[in-house]
């Protein structure tokens, strides 16, 4: 199975701990269905790349370092969502409150850099989120998500990172390859 690449906002250890504590506090004791994403793998994807050679990765990161005009900022983990919808969820996620549009601007910059290197357009609208679980087969999660309490955790967006997905017998790991400071 091949490894894939993606551009994302990485979380600090303190942000991971704060989000984990907030999720524990918000839980009524009902476990989310599906295969959970390990906290050390939590991130906010701005652009999935898929198969990406080292040369393509270098070109994307160079282009971003030369052209990105997005200042960092603060976003908030704020509630839950599901893809494609709560009544038939294959992904359960933490929704992001992006008051200043920093994630949207980074997604546009990520798309531009990827397309300039030869990747096809993403083809679906950008929805800023942090994946908590993948559900196979899809299930109705409305009752689970509606039972959880509200929470709000800040994430400071300081850089855009290129990650590679590494699959092994022990699971999936997302390795940071390179970053552009905002």
HELIX and SHEET records of a PDB file:
HELIX    1   1 UNK A   13  UNK A   26  1                                  14    
HELIX    2   2 UNK A   39  UNK A   41  5                                   3    
HELIX    3   3 UNK A   54  UNK A   67  1                                  14    
HELIX    4   4 UNK A   86  UNK A   88  5                                   3    
HELIX    5   5 UNK A  102  UNK A  116  1                                  15    
HELIX    6   6 UNK A  142  UNK A  146  1                                   5    
SHEET    1   A 4 UNK A  43  UNK A  50  0                                        
SHEET    2   A 4 UNK A   5  UNK A  10 -1                                        
SHEET    3   A 4 UNK A 159  UNK A 168 -1                                        
SHEET    4   A 4 UNK A 171  UNK A 181 -1                                        
SHEET    1   B 5 UNK A  35  UNK A  36  0                                        
SHEET    2   B 5 UNK A 129  UNK A 139 -1                                        
SHEET    3   B 5 UNK A  89  UNK A  97 -1                                        
SHEET    4   B 5 UNK A  73  UNK A  83 -1                                        
SHEET    5   B 5 UNK A 153  UNK A 157 -1                                        
END                                                                             
